[in-house]
Amino acid sequence: MHTTTFAACCFSILLSSPGAGNPTCGAHHPAVRDVRLTFRGWTNAYRLANDTVELIAVPQIGGRIMHYSFLGGQNVVREVPSLWGVIEPLRPDWQYVNYGGCKLWAAPQCAFPNRWPPNAYWENGRCTAAMNSPLCLQLVGPRDPAALLQFTRTVTLAPSGSLVRLDHRMENLSSATLTRSIWAVNQQPRPSLLLAPRPPSPHRVWGTNLHLWLHTDDVYYTEIQTNLASKLFVLTERPWCAGLHNRLLWIVWGEPPTQLSYPQGEAPVEIYCEASYAELEILSPAFTLAPGQAGTYTMFWSLTKTPDNSLAAALAALRAHGFLP
């Protein structure tokens, strides 16, 4: 897909989706319903649903989105049953708890102490939640200086169909100027077929264990399951990636960047995979934020049923949605 086509596609979605131009979301639609519920043992989870899909977020575990599916259908988001209902104690300043789900970090990873783990407040903080409309949920991260950055995520469902719009805001809470990207990490169970755009230059692709990845003229892909972990980085003006699991193609993408400016070692599209799960990751361009300043970036999700789990089925769906020529 050409950059101009991708930009036009995203611009059209920005205008047509609920809350366009207004991060507090759009108007009520009669087909929509919302429920606060207990999900997998977590109380005070929030459910958004329209006539096509449903989404569940758990504010107490880093504001993760833990469920995205067609109504009554299979969840495409990875879950970890051994941690259902668990809320690990917050251990500042750096902590990792792999609940699964979809979360926000700040890149680059090289800014983490010794590169690992991430900040505890991003990973495991207690977020506040507000339903701005039956189609829209806002999740606000802890406002603690030890968090360095506060994330606000506004999640909006389209009145119908599978489209999800995710408006992100990252504010610098520290006393120093920081250069960071908003980093969305979306976990999916495996086995799965993973796909990312193939840029025109091979110098725009790097990573670890790249022998696990194949390519067509338009995409990089892998469905190999191995004990080897792999991380693919793609520097592209078309920031999208996708995972096909049990005949459900989950596409995640971001606004076209105005410039390819990313923190050291990072890219707008990143996919991590190992034997049991994968991470579909989209990063915003880098923001240089003085204390108190904030940057914003919008991402999207969609979900498509396919006839099988083949590469041909995934490519056909990506073409139908305008991601490939």
C-alpha positions in Angstrom: 0.0 0.0 0.0 1.4 3.4 -1.0 2.0 5.9 1.8 -0.5 8.4 0.4 -3.2 5.7 0.3 -2.4 4.7 3.9 -2.6 8.3 5.0 -5.9 8.8 3.2 -7.2 5.7 4.8 -6.3 6.8 8.3 -7.5 10.4 7.7 -10.9 9.0 6.6 -11.1 6.8 9.8 -10.2 9.8 11.9 -13.0 11.8 10.5 -15.6 9.0 10.6 -14.9 7.4 14.0 -16.8 8.5 17.1 -15.1 11.3 19.0 -13.2 12.5 15.9 -11.5 15.8 17.0 -12.9 15.2 20.5 -11.0 12.8 22.8 -14.0 12.7 25.2 -15.9 10.7 22.6 -19.0 10.8 20.6 -22.7 10.7 21.0 -25.0 7.8 22.1 -26.0 5.2 19.5 -29.2 3.1 20.2 -27.4 -0.2 19.4 -24.8 0.3 22.1 -24.7 -1.0 25.6 -22.0 -0.8 28.3 -21.5 -2.8 31.5 -19.3 -2.7 34.5 -18.6 -6.2 35.6 -16.3 -8.8 37.2 -14.0 -10.3 34.6 -11.8 -13.3 35.3 -12.0 -12.4 39.0 -11.1 -8.8 38.6 -13.9 -6.5 39.9 -14.7 -3.2 38.4 -13.7 -4.2 34.9 -15.4 -2.1 32.1 -17.1 -3.5 29.0 -17.7 -1.6 25.8 -19.8 -3.2 23.1 -21.7 -2.3 19.9 -23.6 -4.6 17.6 -20.4 -6.3 16.4 -17.6 -6.5 18.9 -16.9 -6.2 22.6 -13.9 -5.0 24.6 -13.1 -5.3 28.3 -10.5 -3.3 30.2 -9.2 -3.8 33.8 -8.1 -0.5 35.3 -6.4 -2.1 38.4 -3.6 -3.9 36.4 -2.0 -1.0 34.5 -5.2 -0.1 32.6 -4.9 -3.2 30.4 -7.4 -4.1 27.7 -7.9 -7.8 28.4 -10.6 -8.8 25.9 -11.4 -7.9 22.3 -13.7 -10.2 20.3 -16.8 -10.4 18.1 -19.9 -10.6 20.3 -19.9 -13.9 22.2 -16.8 -14.9 20.2 -13.2 -15.9 21.0 -10.9 -13.4 22.6 -7.9 -12.4 20.4 -6.1 -10.9 23.3 -3.7 -13.2 25.3 -4.8 -14.1 28.8 -2.8 -15.8 31.5 -5.2 -18.0 33.5 -2.8 -18.4 36.4 -3.1 -14.6 37.0 -6.8 -14.3 36.6 -8.1 -12.1 39.4 -4.6 -11.4 40.7 -3.5 -7.8 41.4 0.2 -7.9 42.2 1.4 -5.4 44.8 2.9 -2.3 43.2 6.7 -2.4 43.6 8.1 1.0 42.5 10.0 2.0 40.6 10.5 -0.8 38.1 8.4 -4.0 37.8 7.2 -6.6 35.3 4.0 -8.6 35.7 2.9 -10.4 32.6 -0.9 -10.5 33.0 -1.2 -10.6 29.2 -3.5 -8.0 27.6 -2.8 -4.7 26.0 -0.8 -2.0 27.8 1.2 1.2 27.3 4.9 1.8 27.9 7.3 4.5 26.9 10.1 3.8 24.5 13.1 3.4 24.2 13.7 0.3 26.2 17.4 1.3 26.5 16.1 4.1 28.9 14.9 1.4 31.4 17.5 0.7 34.1 19.7 -2.1 32.6 17.1 -2.2 29.8 14.6 -4.1 32.0 12.1 -4.1 33.7 9.7 -1.3 32.7 8.4 1.3 35.1 6.1 -0.2 37.7 3.4 2.5 37.3 3.0 1.8 33.6 3.1 -1.9 34.0 1.1 -2.4 37.2 -0.3 0.9 38.3 -3.9 1.5 39.5 -5.6 3.5 36.8 -8.8 5.4 37.1 -11.6 4.9 34.6 -14.5 7.0 33.4 -17.3 6.1 30.9 -17.6 9.3 28.8 -20.3 7.7 26.7 -21.7 4.2 26.1 -19.1 3.8 23.4 -16.1 5.3 25.1 -13.9 4.6 28.1 -11.1 6.8 29.4 -8.2 5.2 31.4 -5.9 7.5 33.3 -2.6 6.3 34.8 -1.2 7.2 38.2 0.0 10.8 38.6 3.1 10.0 40.7 6.5 11.5 40.0 8.1 8.1 40.2 6.1 7.1 37.1 8.0 9.8 35.1 5.2 9.8 32.6 1.4 9.7 32.9 -0.6 7.9 30.3 -4.2 8.6 29.4 -5.9 6.3 27.0 -9.3 7.0 25.5 -10.9 4.0 23.9 -13.7 4.5 21.5 -15.8 1.9 19.6 -17.4 2.7 16.3 -21.3 2.6 16.5 -21.1 -0.5 14.3 -18.4 -2.8 13.1 -15.1 -3.8 14.6 -13.2 -0.5 14.5 -11.6 0.7 17.8 -9.9 4.0 18.1 -7.3 4.6 20.8 -6.3 8.1 21.6 -3.2 8.3 23.7 -1.7 11.1 25.8 1.7 11.0 27.5 2.6 13.7 30.0 6.0 14.3 31.5 5.7 14.2 35.3 9.5 14.4 35.9 11.7 17.4 36.6 13.8 16.7 33.4 13.2 17.0 29.7 12.5 13.5 28.3 12.5 12.2 24.7 10.1 9.3 24.5 7.6 7.5 22.3 4.2 6.1 23.2 4.6 2.4 23.0 1.5 0.2 22.7 2.2 -3.5 23.5 -0.7 -5.8 22.4 -0.3 -9.5 23.3 -1.9 -12.3 21.2 -1.8 -16.1 21.9 0.0 -18.4 19.5 -0.1 -20.3 17.2 -0.5 -17.4 15.0 0.6 -16.0 11.6 2.3 -12.6 12.2 2.6 -9.9 9.5 4.2 -6.5 9.1 4.7 -4.2 6.1 7.9 -4.7 4.1 9.6 -1.4 3.4 11.4 -0.7 0.1 14.8 -0.7 1.7 16.2 -3.7 3.6 18.1 -1.3 5.8 14.8 -0.3 7.4 14.4 -3.8 8.9 16.4 -5.3 11.8 15.9 -7.5 14.8 16.8 -10.8 16.4 16.5 -14.3 14.9 15.3 -12.8 11.6 15.8 -16.2 9.9 12.4 -17.1 11.4 10.8 -14.4 9.1 9.9 -14.8 5.4 8.6 -12.2 3.1 6.5 -11.5 0.0 6.9 -8.3 -2.1 4.6 -6.5 0.5 4.9 -8.1 3.9 7.2 -9.9 6.4 5.6 -12.9 8.0 6.2 -15.8 10.3 4.1 -18.7 11.7 7.1 -20.6 13.0 6.7 -21.6 16.7 10.0 -22.2 18.4 11.7 -21.8 21.8 13.7 -19.0 20.1 12.4 -15.5 20.8 12.4 -13.1 17.9 11.9 -9.3 17.6 11.2 -7.6 14.3 11.7 -3.9 13.9 10.3 -2.1 10.8 10.9 1.5 10.0 8.0 2.5 7.8 5.6 5.3 6.9 2.8 2.7 7.1 2.7 1.7 10.8 0.6 -1.4 10.9 1.0 -5.0 11.9 -1.4 -8.0 12.3 -1.8 -11.4 13.8 -4.0 -14.2 12.5 -5.1 -16.7 15.2 -8.0 -19.2 14.9 -9.3 -17.5 11.7 -9.4 -14.1 13.3 -7.2 -11.4 11.9 -6.4 -8.6 14.4 -4.9 -5.5 12.7 -3.4 -2.7 14.7 -2.1 0.5 13.2 -1.2 4.1 13.9 -1.5 7.5 12.3 1.0 8.0 9.5 4.1 9.7 11.1 4.9 13.2 9.8 8.6 12.2 10.1 10.5 9.0 10.9 11.9 10.2 14.2 12.0 7.4 16.8 14.1 6.8 19.9 17.4 4.9 19.6 16.9 1.3 18.6 13.1 1.6 18.1 10.7 1.7 15.1 7.0 2.5 14.5 6.3 -1.2 14.0 7.7 -3.9 16.2 6.7 -7.6 16.7 8.0 -9.8 19.5 7.2 -13.5 19.4 8.1 -16.7 21.2 6.4 -20.1 21.4 3.4 -19.2 23.5 2.5 -15.6 22.6 3.3 -12.6 20.4 3.2 -8.9 20.8 1.9 -6.6 18.1 3.5 -3.2 18.9 3.0 0.3 17.5 5.1 3.3 18.5 4.4 7.0 18.1 7.1 9.2 16.8 9.4 10.6 19.5 8.3 13.5 21.6 10.8 15.8 23.4 8.8 16.9 26.4 9.8 19.5 29.0 8.3 19.0 32.5 4.5 19.3 32.3 4.4 18.9 28.5 2.4 16.2 26.8 2.4 14.4 23.4 -0.6 12.7 21.7 -0.9 9.9 19.2 -3.9 7.9 17.8 -4.0 4.2 17.0 -6.6 1.8 15.7 -7.7 -1.8 15.9 -9.9 -3.9 13.6 -11.0 -7.6 13.6 -11.8 -9.7 10.6 -13.0 -13.3 10.1 -11.0 -15.3 7.6 -11.9 -18.6 5.9 -8.7 -20.3 7.3 -5.3 -19.5 8.9 -3.3 -19.3 5.7 -1.1 -16.5 4.4 -3.3 -16.1 1.4 -6.4 -15.5 3.6 -4.5 -12.9 5.7 -3.2 -11.1 2.6 -6.7 -11.0 1.0 -8.1 -9.5 4.2 -5.3 -6.9 4.3 -5.9 -5.9 0.7 -9.7 -5.7 1.3 -9.0 -3.2 4.1 -6.6 -1.1 2.1 -3.4 -2.1 3.8 -1.9 -3.7 0.8 -2.1 -3.0 -3.0 
